[in-house]
Amino acid sequence: MKFKKVHSACLAAALTCSLAVTPVLAEPTQEELEDQKAAAQSELSDLQTELDTLIAKANELETELISTGEEILQAEEDLEEAEAKKEEQYEAMKLRIKYMYESGSGTATMEKVLTSGDFSDMVSQAEYSQKVHEYDRAQLQEYANTVTEIEDLHTKLETEMENLKATEAEYEAQQATLTETISSKQDEIDNLDEMIQEAARKAEEERRAAEAAAAAANNNNSGTVSSGGGNYTAPPYNAVTGNIVVDRAYGCLGLPYVWAATGPSSFDCSGLVGYCLTGSYSRLGTTYTFMGYPQVSDPQPGDICVNWEHCGIYIGNGQMIHAPQPGDVVKIGPVQSGMIYVRY
């Protein structure tokens, strides 16, 4: 019995000590929460600045990619033209040699040299014949050099394009990481906002309870304050223009995707959108340009579906016409997740 009493006393003492050393964490005050929110907003601002800088670099890179793509297209055209000229020159030389052998003009030239009136005439005839052959060889060599230069340029541009695409992939990865971090930081700020509102609500309840206890007879609840300002109404949408845009998009179905192309026989994604909006085979802008257009919540046929990497023309019912990627063609497909709708 005595042992049980001692055991109970020890247990009580242990519980007392345990309670004594357990800290009681007080809820943060509204002021502390405001300070945390300000710090989080500062971090968010820095992250957004970093993201904006990265987006600007990516925009410049996309412009450079388009420019390089256009140079590759031009180099391919120049290469075909140079090859054709070289072939023409080669065929002309073959005809000339054939004619010389068939007509014996080679022997006639030699006779002219040997039967010249004097030594100076003989030298002149020989020099003329030599110059004709040198001219032929020089022309053929010139075209061969041109072909080689264009081939080298084409190879260089393709290498440059691959390097730019690799850099673009790095930018996209960094952008995705920053976007995720910004989203997490925004969630933190939203959570702090809720905590601040809750702290403010509790403080208001305590204040009102104190006032009610001090002057219950004079308690007078104030009326609700109505919010001011009217609802913003978007300008009316021109459905006719939308139909024209959609008609142009349908007219491009099946055309191949070619990087930097703006039509009429091939397009990249922003080149297709630019043509559909303006009817002109010229570049209106890039996906980064379209991301800056006014965003709409009531998308209509003819609006632009866009994110940082891709764009298309909205045709209704959650569908768009777009130029997806190299090796593919202009086609109808669902509006991609994460795209926004903007109006030209």
ROMAR-169876 format. One record per residue (C-alpha): residue in three letters; x, y, z. Coordinates in nm, 2 decimals. Layout:
ROMAR-169876
{residu = ALA	px = X	py = Y	pz = Z} .
...
//
This chain:
ROMAR-169876
{residu = MET	px = 0.00	py = 0.00	pz = 0.00} .
{residu = LYS	px = 0.28	py = 0.23	pz = 0.09} .
{residu = PHE	px = 0.45	py = 0.14	pz = -0.24} .
{residu = LYS	px = 0.14	py = 0.24	pz = -0.43} .
{residu = LYS	px = 0.13	py = 0.58	pz = -0.26} .
{residu = VAL	px = 0.49	py = 0.65	pz = -0.34} .
{residu = HIS	px = 0.43	py = 0.54	pz = -0.70} .
{residu = SER	px = 0.13	py = 0.77	pz = -0.73} .
{residu = ALA	px = 0.33	py = 1.06	pz = -0.58} .
{residu = CYS	px = 0.61	py = 1.01	pz = -0.83} .
{residu = LEU	px = 0.36	py = 0.99	pz = -1.12} .
{residu = ALA	px = 0.19	py = 1.31	pz = -1.01} .
{residu = ALA	px = 0.53	py = 1.49	pz = -0.98} .
{residu = ALA	px = 0.63	py = 1.37	pz = -1.33} .
{residu = LEU	px = 0.31	py = 1.50	pz = -1.48} .
{residu = THR	px = 0.35	py = 1.83	pz = -1.30} .
{residu = CYS	px = 0.71	py = 1.86	pz = -1.44} .
{residu = SER	px = 0.59	py = 1.76	pz = -1.79} .
{residu = LEU	px = 0.32	py = 2.03	pz = -1.78} .
{residu = ALA	px = 0.57	py = 2.28	pz = -1.66} .
{residu = VAL	px = 0.82	py = 2.24	pz = -1.94} .
{residu = THR	px = 0.56	py = 2.20	pz = -2.23} .
{residu = PRO	px = 0.56	py = 2.54	pz = -2.41} .
{residu = VAL	px = 0.23	py = 2.70	pz = -2.50} .
{residu = LEU	px = 0.27	py = 2.85	pz = -2.85} .
{residu = ALA	px = 0.07	py = 3.17	pz = -2.88} .
{residu = GLU	px = -0.11	py = 3.25	pz = -3.20} .
{residu = PRO	px = 0.08	py = 3.51	pz = -3.41} .
{residu = THR	px = -0.07	py = 3.86	pz = -3.38} .
{residu = GLN	px = -0.22	py = 4.04	pz = -3.68} .
{residu = GLU	px = 0.09	py = 4.27	pz = -3.69} .
{residu = GLU	px = 0.32	py = 3.97	pz = -3.70} .
{residu = LEU	px = 0.11	py = 3.81	pz = -3.98} .
{residu = GLU	px = 0.12	py = 4.14	pz = -4.17} .
{residu = ASP	px = 0.51	py = 4.14	pz = -4.14} .
{residu = GLN	px = 0.52	py = 3.78	pz = -4.27} .
{residu = LYS	px = 0.29	py = 3.88	pz = -4.56} .
{residu = ALA	px = 0.51	py = 4.18	pz = -4.65} .
{residu = ALA	px = 0.82	py = 3.96	pz = -4.65} .
{residu = ALA	px = 0.65	py = 3.70	pz = -4.87} .
{residu = GLN	px = 0.52	py = 3.97	pz = -5.11} .
{residu = SER	px = 0.88	py = 4.11	pz = -5.14} .
{residu = GLU	px = 1.00	py = 3.76	pz = -5.23} .
{residu = LEU	px = 0.72	py = 3.72	pz = -5.47} .
{residu = SER	px = 0.80	py = 4.05	pz = -5.64} .
{residu = ASP	px = 1.17	py = 3.94	pz = -5.68} .
{residu = LEU	px = 1.06	py = 3.61	pz = -5.83} .
{residu = GLN	px = 0.82	py = 3.78	pz = -6.07} .
{residu = THR	px = 1.09	py = 4.02	pz = -6.18} .
{residu = GLU	px = 1.32	py = 3.72	pz = -6.24} .
{residu = LEU	px = 1.04	py = 3.55	pz = -6.44} .
{residu = ASP	px = 0.97	py = 3.86	pz = -6.64} .
{residu = THR	px = 1.34	py = 3.89	pz = -6.73} .
{residu = LEU	px = 1.35	py = 3.53	pz = -6.83} .
{residu = ILE	px = 1.03	py = 3.57	pz = -7.04} .
{residu = ALA	px = 1.19	py = 3.87	pz = -7.21} .
{residu = LYS	px = 1.50	py = 3.66	pz = -7.29} .
{residu = ALA	px = 1.28	py = 3.38	pz = -7.42} .
{residu = ASN	px = 1.09	py = 3.63	pz = -7.64} .
{residu = GLU	px = 1.42	py = 3.76	pz = -7.79} .
{residu = LEU	px = 1.53	py = 3.39	pz = -7.84} .
{residu = GLU	px = 1.21	py = 3.31	pz = -8.02} .
{residu = THR	px = 1.26	py = 3.61	pz = -8.25} .
{residu = GLU	px = 1.62	py = 3.49	pz = -8.32} .
{residu = LEU	px = 1.49	py = 3.13	pz = -8.38} .
{residu = ILE	px = 1.24	py = 3.27	pz = -8.64} .
{residu = SER	px = 1.52	py = 3.48	pz = -8.80} .
{residu = THR	px = 1.75	py = 3.18	pz = -8.82} .
{residu = GLY	px = 1.47	py = 2.97	pz = -8.96} .
{residu = GLU	px = 1.41	py = 3.23	pz = -9.23} .
{residu = GLU	px = 1.78	py = 3.23	pz = -9.32} .
{residu = ILE	px = 1.78	py = 2.85	pz = -9.35} .
{residu = LEU	px = 1.48	py = 2.87	pz = -9.59} .
{residu = GLN	px = 1.66	py = 3.14	pz = -9.80} .
{residu = ALA	px = 1.98	py = 2.93	pz = -9.79} .
{residu = GLU	px = 1.79	py = 2.63	pz = -9.92} .
{residu = GLU	px = 1.64	py = 2.84	pz = -10.21} .
{residu = ASP	px = 1.99	py = 2.99	pz = -10.29} .
{residu = LEU	px = 2.14	py = 2.64	pz = -10.29} .
{residu = GLU	px = 1.88	py = 2.51	pz = -10.53} .
{residu = GLU	px = 1.94	py = 2.81	pz = -10.76} .
{residu = ALA	px = 2.32	py = 2.77	pz = -10.75} .
{residu = GLU	px = 2.29	py = 2.40	pz = -10.82} .
{residu = ALA	px = 2.07	py = 2.48	pz = -11.12} .
{residu = LYS	px = 2.31	py = 2.74	pz = -11.25} .
{residu = LYS	px = 2.60	py = 2.50	pz = -11.21} .
{residu = GLU	px = 2.42	py = 2.23	pz = -11.40} .
{residu = GLU	px = 2.34	py = 2.48	pz = -11.68} .
{residu = GLN	px = 2.70	py = 2.58	pz = -11.70} .
{residu = TYR	px = 2.81	py = 2.22	pz = -11.71} .
{residu = GLU	px = 2.57	py = 2.14	pz = -11.99} .
{residu = ALA	px = 2.68	py = 2.44	pz = -12.19} .
{residu = MET	px = 3.05	py = 2.34	pz = -12.16} .
{residu = LYS	px = 2.96	py = 1.98	pz = -12.28} .
{residu = LEU	px = 2.78	py = 2.12	pz = -12.58} .
{residu = ARG	px = 3.07	py = 2.35	pz = -12.66} .
{residu = ILE	px = 3.32	py = 2.06	pz = -12.64} .
{residu = LYS	px = 3.10	py = 1.84	pz = -12.85} .
{residu = TYR	px = 3.06	py = 2.11	pz = -13.11} .
{residu = MET	px = 3.44	py = 2.16	pz = -13.13} .
{residu = TYR	px = 3.50	py = 1.79	pz = -13.18} .
{residu = GLU	px = 3.22	py = 1.74	pz = -13.44} .
{residu = SER	px = 3.31	py = 2.05	pz = -13.64} .
{residu = GLY	px = 3.68	py = 2.01	pz = -13.61} .
{residu = SER	px = 3.69	py = 2.37	pz = -13.46} .
{residu = GLY	px = 3.97	py = 2.26	pz = -13.23} .
{residu = THR	px = 4.19	py = 2.18	pz = -13.54} .
{residu = ALA	px = 4.07	py = 2.49	pz = -13.71} .
{residu = THR	px = 4.18	py = 2.70	pz = -13.41} .
{residu = MET	px = 4.52	py = 2.54	pz = -13.41} .
{residu = GLU	px = 4.55	py = 2.61	pz = -13.79} .
{residu = LYS	px = 4.46	py = 2.97	pz = -13.73} .
{residu = VAL	px = 4.73	py = 2.99	pz = -13.47} .
{residu = LEU	px = 4.99	py = 2.83	pz = -13.70} .
{residu = THR	px = 4.89	py = 3.01	pz = -14.01} .
{residu = SER	px = 4.87	py = 3.36	pz = -13.86} .
{residu = GLY	px = 5.03	py = 3.63	pz = -14.06} .
{residu = ASP	px = 5.30	py = 3.70	pz = -13.81} .
{residu = PHE	px = 5.42	py = 3.60	pz = -13.47} .
{residu = SER	px = 5.21	py = 3.86	pz = -13.28} .
{residu = ASP	px = 4.89	py = 3.73	pz = -13.46} .
{residu = MET	px = 4.98	py = 3.38	pz = -13.36} .
{residu = VAL	px = 5.03	py = 3.48	pz = -13.00} .
{residu = SER	px = 4.70	py = 3.67	pz = -13.00} .
{residu = GLN	px = 4.51	py = 3.36	pz = -13.15} .
{residu = ALA	px = 4.67	py = 3.13	pz = -12.89} .
{residu = GLU	px = 4.59	py = 3.37	pz = -12.60} .
{residu = TYR	px = 4.23	py = 3.40	pz = -12.72} .
{residu = SER	px = 4.19	py = 3.03	pz = -12.72} .
{residu = GLN	px = 4.35	py = 3.00	pz = -12.38} .
{residu = LYS	px = 4.12	py = 3.27	pz = -12.24} .
{residu = VAL	px = 3.81	py = 3.09	pz = -12.37} .
{residu = HIS	px = 3.91	py = 2.77	pz = -12.19} .
{residu = GLU	px = 4.01	py = 2.96	pz = -11.87} .
{residu = TYR	px = 3.67	py = 3.15	pz = -11.87} .
{residu = ASP	px = 3.48	py = 2.82	pz = -11.89} .
{residu = ARG	px = 3.68	py = 2.67	pz = -11.61} .
{residu = ALA	px = 3.65	py = 2.99	pz = -11.40} .
{residu = GLN	px = 3.27	py = 3.00	pz = -11.44} .
{residu = LEU	px = 3.23	py = 2.64	pz = -11.35} .
{residu = GLN	px = 3.46	py = 2.68	pz = -11.04} .
{residu = GLU	px = 3.27	py = 3.00	pz = -10.94} .
{residu = TYR	px = 2.94	py = 2.81	pz = -10.93} .
{residu = ALA	px = 3.11	py = 2.52	pz = -10.75} .
{residu = ASN	px = 3.25	py = 2.76	pz = -10.49} .
{residu = THR	px = 2.90	py = 2.92	pz = -10.45} .
{residu = VAL	px = 2.74	py = 2.58	pz = -10.39} .
{residu = THR	px = 3.00	py = 2.50	pz = -10.13} .
{residu = GLU	px = 2.96	py = 2.83	pz = -9.95} .
{residu = ILE	px = 2.58	py = 2.79	pz = -9.94} .
{residu = GLU	px = 2.61	py = 2.43	pz = -9.81} .
{residu = ASP	px = 2.85	py = 2.55	pz = -9.54} .
{residu = LEU	px = 2.62	py = 2.83	pz = -9.45} .
{residu = HIS	px = 2.32	py = 2.59	pz = -9.43} .
{residu = THR	px = 2.52	py = 2.36	pz = -9.20} .
{residu = LYS	px = 2.62	py = 2.65	pz = -8.98} .
{residu = LEU	px = 2.26	py = 2.78	pz = -8.96} .
{residu = GLU	px = 2.13	py = 2.43	pz = -8.87} .
{residu = THR	px = 2.39	py = 2.40	pz = -8.60} .
{residu = GLU	px = 2.30	py = 2.75	pz = -8.47} .
{residu = MET	px = 1.93	py = 2.65	pz = -8.48} .
{residu = GLU	px = 1.99	py = 2.34	pz = -8.27} .
{residu = ASN	px = 2.19	py = 2.55	pz = -8.01} .
{residu = LEU	px = 1.91	py = 2.80	pz = -7.99} .
{residu = LYS	px = 1.65	py = 2.53	pz = -7.94} .
{residu = ALA	px = 1.86	py = 2.38	pz = -7.66} .
{residu = THR	px = 1.88	py = 2.73	pz = -7.50} .
{residu = GLU	px = 1.50	py = 2.76	pz = -7.54} .
{residu = ALA	px = 1.45	py = 2.43	pz = -7.36} .
{residu = GLU	px = 1.67	py = 2.55	pz = -7.07} .
{residu = TYR	px = 1.46	py = 2.87	pz = -7.05} .
{residu = GLU	px = 1.14	py = 2.68	pz = -7.05} .
{residu = ALA	px = 1.27	py = 2.46	pz = -6.77} .
{residu = GLN	px = 1.37	py = 2.76	pz = -6.57} .
{residu = GLN	px = 1.04	py = 2.93	pz = -6.64} .
{residu = ALA	px = 0.85	py = 2.62	pz = -6.52} .
{residu = THR	px = 1.05	py = 2.61	pz = -6.20} .
{residu = LEU	px = 1.00	py = 2.99	pz = -6.14} .
{residu = THR	px = 0.62	py = 2.96	pz = -6.22} .
{residu = GLU	px = 0.59	py = 2.68	pz = -5.97} .
{residu = THR	px = 0.78	py = 2.87	pz = -5.70} .
{residu = ILE	px = 0.57	py = 3.18	pz = -5.76} .
{residu = SER	px = 0.25	py = 2.97	pz = -5.74} .
{residu = SER	px = 0.37	py = 2.83	pz = -5.41} .
{residu = LYS	px = 0.46	py = 3.17	pz = -5.28} .
{residu = GLN	px = 0.12	py = 3.31	pz = -5.39} .
{residu = ASP	px = -0.05	py = 3.02	pz = -5.20} .
{residu = GLU	px = 0.16	py = 3.12	pz = -4.89} .
{residu = ILE	px = 0.04	py = 3.48	pz = -4.93} .
{residu = ASP	px = -0.32	py = 3.37	pz = -4.97} .
{residu = ASN	px = -0.29	py = 3.16	pz = -4.66} .
{residu = LEU	px = -0.15	py = 3.46	pz = -4.47} .
{residu = ASP	px = -0.44	py = 3.67	pz = -4.60} .
{residu = GLU	px = -0.69	py = 3.43	pz = -4.45} .
{residu = MET	px = -0.50	py = 3.42	pz = -4.12} .
{residu = ILE	px = -0.49	py = 3.81	pz = -4.12} .
{residu = GLN	px = -0.86	py = 3.82	pz = -4.19} .
{residu = GLU	px = -0.93	py = 3.57	pz = -3.92} .
{residu = ALA	px = -0.71	py = 3.77	pz = -3.67} .
{residu = ALA	px = -0.88	py = 4.09	pz = -3.77} .
{residu = ARG	px = -1.22	py = 3.92	pz = -3.72} .
{residu = LYS	px = -1.13	py = 3.80	pz = -3.38} .
{residu = ALA	px = -0.99	py = 4.14	pz = -3.28} .
{residu = GLU	px = -1.31	py = 4.30	pz = -3.40} .
{residu = GLU	px = -1.52	py = 4.06	pz = -3.20} .
{residu = GLU	px = -1.32	py = 4.13	pz = -2.89} .
{residu = ARG	px = -1.35	py = 4.50	pz = -2.95} .
{residu = ARG	px = -1.73	py = 4.48	pz = -2.99} .
{residu = ALA	px = -1.76	py = 4.25	pz = -2.69} .
{residu = ALA	px = -1.57	py = 4.51	pz = -2.48} .
{residu = GLU	px = -1.79	py = 4.79	pz = -2.61} .
{residu = ALA	px = -2.10	py = 4.59	pz = -2.54} .
{residu = ALA	px = -1.99	py = 4.51	pz = -2.19} .
{residu = ALA	px = -1.91	py = 4.88	pz = -2.12} .
{residu = ALA	px = -2.21	py = 5.04	pz = -2.28} .
{residu = ALA	px = -2.48	py = 4.77	pz = -2.36} .
{residu = ALA	px = -2.76	py = 5.03	pz = -2.36} .
{residu = ASN	px = -2.59	py = 5.25	pz = -2.63} .
{residu = ASN	px = -2.49	py = 4.97	pz = -2.86} .
{residu = ASN	px = -2.57	py = 5.07	pz = -3.22} .
{residu = ASN	px = -2.47	py = 4.85	pz = -3.51} .
{residu = SER	px = -2.37	py = 5.05	pz = -3.81} .
{residu = GLY	px = -2.53	py = 4.97	pz = -4.14} .
{residu = THR	px = -2.35	py = 4.78	pz = -4.41} .
{residu = VAL	px = -2.15	py = 4.98	pz = -4.65} .
{residu = SER	px = -2.24	py = 4.90	pz = -5.00} .
{residu = SER	px = -1.95	py = 4.86	pz = -5.24} .
{residu = GLY	px = -1.91	py = 5.12	pz = -5.51} .
{residu = GLY	px = -1.82	py = 5.09	pz = -5.88} .
{residu = GLY	px = -2.01	py = 4.94	pz = -6.17} .
{residu = ASN	px = -1.95	py = 4.62	pz = -6.35} .
{residu = TYR	px = -1.70	py = 4.64	pz = -6.64} .
{residu = THR	px = -1.86	py = 4.55	pz = -6.97} .
{residu = ALA	px = -1.64	py = 4.43	pz = -7.26} .
{residu = PRO	px = -1.68	py = 4.61	pz = -7.59} .
{residu = PRO	px = -1.92	py = 4.43	pz = -7.83} .
{residu = TYR	px = -1.76	py = 4.15	pz = -8.03} .
{residu = ASN	px = -1.76	py = 4.17	pz = -8.41} .
{residu = ALA	px = -1.88	py = 3.82	pz = -8.52} .
{residu = VAL	px = -1.83	py = 3.89	pz = -8.89} .
{residu = THR	px = -1.45	py = 3.95	pz = -8.84} .
{residu = GLY	px = -1.44	py = 3.64	pz = -8.63} .
{residu = ASN	px = -1.59	py = 3.44	pz = -8.91} .
{residu = ILE	px = -1.33	py = 3.58	pz = -9.16} .
{residu = VAL	px = -1.05	py = 3.48	pz = -8.92} .
{residu = VAL	px = -1.20	py = 3.13	pz = -8.88} .
{residu = ASP	px = -1.25	py = 3.09	pz = -9.26} .
{residu = ARG	px = -0.88	py = 3.17	pz = -9.32} .
{residu = ALA	px = -0.78	py = 2.92	pz = -9.06} .
{residu = TYR	px = -0.99	py = 2.65	pz = -9.22} .
{residu = GLY	px = -0.83	py = 2.73	pz = -9.56} .
{residu = CYS	px = -0.49	py = 2.64	pz = -9.42} .
{residu = LEU	px = -0.58	py = 2.29	pz = -9.30} .
{residu = GLY	px = -0.33	py = 2.03	pz = -9.41} .
{residu = LEU	px = -0.05	py = 2.27	pz = -9.49} .
{residu = PRO	px = 0.29	py = 2.16	pz = -9.34} .
{residu = TYR	px = 0.45	py = 2.31	pz = -9.02} .
{residu = VAL	px = 0.78	py = 2.48	pz = -9.11} .
{residu = TRP	px = 0.97	py = 2.68	pz = -8.85} .
{residu = ALA	px = 0.96	py = 3.06	pz = -8.92} .
{residu = ALA	px = 0.72	py = 3.02	pz = -9.21} .
{residu = THR	px = 0.43	py = 3.27	pz = -9.26} .
{residu = GLY	px = 0.27	py = 3.11	pz = -9.57} .
{residu = PRO	px = 0.13	py = 3.07	pz = -9.81} .
{residu = SER	px = 0.23	py = 2.71	pz = -9.85} .
{residu = SER	px = 0.35	py = 2.64	pz = -9.49} .
{residu = PHE	px = 0.33	py = 2.80	pz = -9.14} .
{residu = ASP	px = 0.46	py = 2.79	pz = -8.79} .
{residu = CYS	px = 0.21	py = 2.84	pz = -8.51} .
{residu = SER	px = 0.24	py = 3.22	pz = -8.47} .
{residu = GLY	px = 0.28	py = 3.27	pz = -8.85} .
{residu = LEU	px = -0.06	py = 3.09	pz = -8.89} .
{residu = VAL	px = -0.23	py = 3.31	pz = -8.63} .
{residu = GLY	px = -0.08	py = 3.62	pz = -8.78} .
{residu = TYR	px = -0.21	py = 3.53	pz = -9.13} .
{residu = CYS	px = -0.56	py = 3.44	pz = -9.00} .
{residu = LEU	px = -0.59	py = 3.77	pz = -8.81} .
{residu = THR	px = -0.46	py = 4.00	pz = -9.09} .
{residu = GLY	px = -0.49	py = 3.81	pz = -9.41} .
{residu = SER	px = -0.13	py = 3.90	pz = -9.48} .
{residu = TYR	px = 0.16	py = 3.65	pz = -9.53} .
{residu = SER	px = 0.38	py = 3.83	pz = -9.28} .
{residu = ARG	px = 0.46	py = 3.80	pz = -8.91} .
{residu = LEU	px = 0.23	py = 3.98	pz = -8.68} .
{residu = GLY	px = 0.41	py = 3.87	pz = -8.37} .
{residu = THR	px = 0.51	py = 3.58	pz = -8.15} .
{residu = THR	px = 0.34	py = 3.39	pz = -7.87} .
{residu = TYR	px = 0.49	py = 3.64	pz = -7.63} .
{residu = THR	px = 0.32	py = 3.92	pz = -7.83} .
{residu = PHE	px = -0.02	py = 3.75	pz = -7.82} .
{residu = MET	px = 0.01	py = 3.69	pz = -7.44} .
{residu = GLY	px = 0.00	py = 4.07	pz = -7.41} .
{residu = TYR	px = -0.33	py = 4.10	pz = -7.59} .
{residu = PRO	px = -0.65	py = 4.17	pz = -7.39} .
{residu = GLN	px = -0.77	py = 3.85	pz = -7.22} .
{residu = VAL	px = -1.13	py = 3.75	pz = -7.25} .
{residu = SER	px = -1.35	py = 3.52	pz = -7.05} .
{residu = ASP	px = -1.61	py = 3.47	pz = -7.32} .
{residu = PRO	px = -1.41	py = 3.33	pz = -7.61} .
{residu = GLN	px = -1.56	py = 3.37	pz = -7.95} .
{residu = PRO	px = -1.46	py = 3.20	pz = -8.28} .
{residu = GLY	px = -1.17	py = 3.40	pz = -8.42} .
{residu = ASP	px = -1.01	py = 3.47	pz = -8.08} .
{residu = ILE	px = -0.65	py = 3.35	pz = -8.00} .
{residu = CYS	px = -0.58	py = 3.05	pz = -7.78} .
{residu = VAL	px = -0.23	py = 3.10	pz = -7.64} .
{residu = ASN	px = 0.03	py = 3.02	pz = -7.37} .
{residu = TRP	px = 0.40	py = 3.10	pz = -7.36} .
{residu = GLU	px = 0.49	py = 2.81	pz = -7.59} .
{residu = HIS	px = 0.20	py = 2.78	pz = -7.85} .
{residu = CYS	px = -0.10	py = 2.95	pz = -8.01} .
{residu = GLY	px = -0.39	py = 2.88	pz = -8.24} .
{residu = ILE	px = -0.72	py = 3.02	pz = -8.36} .
{residu = TYR	px = -1.03	py = 2.94	pz = -8.15} .
{residu = ILE	px = -1.32	py = 2.79	pz = -8.36} .
{residu = GLY	px = -1.57	py = 2.72	pz = -8.08} .
{residu = ASN	px = -1.67	py = 2.42	pz = -7.87} .
{residu = GLY	px = -1.33	py = 2.40	pz = -7.71} .
{residu = GLN	px = -1.15	py = 2.34	pz = -8.04} .
{residu = MET	px = -0.88	py = 2.54	pz = -8.22} .
{residu = ILE	px = -0.70	py = 2.53	pz = -8.56} .
{residu = HIS	px = -0.32	py = 2.54	pz = -8.51} .
{residu = ALA	px = 0.02	py = 2.44	pz = -8.66} .
{residu = PRO	px = 0.14	py = 2.19	pz = -8.39} .
{residu = GLN	px = 0.51	py = 2.11	pz = -8.45} .
{residu = PRO	px = 0.77	py = 2.02	pz = -8.72} .
{residu = GLY	px = 0.67	py = 1.71	pz = -8.91} .
{residu = ASP	px = 0.30	py = 1.79	pz = -8.86} .
{residu = VAL	px = 0.04	py = 1.99	pz = -9.05} .
{residu = VAL	px = -0.22	py = 2.26	pz = -8.97} .
{residu = LYS	px = -0.51	py = 2.07	pz = -8.80} .
{residu = ILE	px = -0.81	py = 2.10	pz = -8.57} .
{residu = GLY	px = -0.74	py = 2.00	pz = -8.21} .
{residu = PRO	px = -0.87	py = 2.07	pz = -7.85} .
{residu = VAL	px = -0.76	py = 2.39	pz = -7.68} .
{residu = GLN	px = -0.46	py = 2.29	pz = -7.47} .
{residu = SER	px = -0.47	py = 2.30	pz = -7.09} .
{residu = GLY	px = -0.34	py = 2.62	pz = -6.95} .
{residu = MET	px = -0.41	py = 2.83	pz = -7.26} .
{residu = ILE	px = -0.58	py = 3.17	pz = -7.22} .
{residu = TYR	px = -0.81	py = 3.34	pz = -7.47} .
{residu = VAL	px = -0.71	py = 3.68	pz = -7.60} .
{residu = ARG	px = -0.86	py = 3.91	pz = -7.86} .
{residu = TYR	px = -0.68	py = 4.10	pz = -8.14} .
//
